[in-house]
Amino acid sequence: MERMLTMPEVNRSKKLREKKGDEKMKVLEYRFAIAPIFHFIANKSMEAGLHLCDGHAKQTVQLFMNDAASEKGKKRIGAIQYEGSNDYTAKEPCIVSWRFERALLPDGLKQDLEAITAFRRDQNEEPSINPNAQSIAFKFEALTDAAKETIEAITAVLKKHARS
């Protein structure tokens, strides 16, 4: 099981490598990135070719298609964000949301993400999958086998479109 980082171990805006068995996993050093699933999703986003930027948003990492897009001030395509707690020092966040802004996605990417229904929660009210909601959102509470499978499927879609 991955260990949680303590607050003194995490600083802002840097990445480092942490040895994890035979694999190396990037651990984001944002002061709020404390849950293993947050790091896992961030790593998979980078593996897919996305650029991550904190954007000085509270408990959120912004997602861009590439470095140039974020440097030129282009809009993000999505974000990784904690939900369930505004004060993680009082209560650890219980949900990590990996969301993609429908209006900012190329059509093919949007269609492929829409086809993934596991862990979907586009809005907090029912129905959880809503094509009229602002975002295509996937919400995870733990790094289970089912969550990993869905995250890998999303990563494959992102890789396909990042390279096209």
C-alpha positions, 0 to 999 in steps of 0.5 A: 500500500502506498504511504500518505505524505506528511505535511512537512514532506510536501512543498509546492510546485515541484515534482520528485521521484519516489522509488516504489518497488521496481517502478518509479512514481512521480509524486507531486509536491503540491501541499494538498496532494496527499492521497495516493489516488491523486498521485496515481491520476496525476501520473497517468495524466502525465503519462498520457502527454498532458501538462499539469499546472497548479494554477494557484487553485485550491486543492486542484491541478489544471490539465492542458494538452501540452506545455505550450498551451499552458504557457500561451495562456490557453484554456485548460481541458480539465482538472484533478481536484479533491472534493469532500473537504475545503480544509484538509487539515481538519478532514482529509478529502474523501473524493478525487475528481478527474474532470474534463471540460466538454466545451474545451475538448476536441470532438473525438476526445469528448466522444471517447471520454463520454463512452467510459461510464464507470465512476462517472459523476458529471453532476452531484444530482441524478442522473450522474451521467449528464451530457448537458453538464459542464464536465465529463467527471470521474470521481474516485474514493480509493485506488481499487482494482476497478478504479485502476482499470477505469483510470487506465482506460481514460489514460488510453483515450488521452494517449490516443488523442494527445498523439493525434 
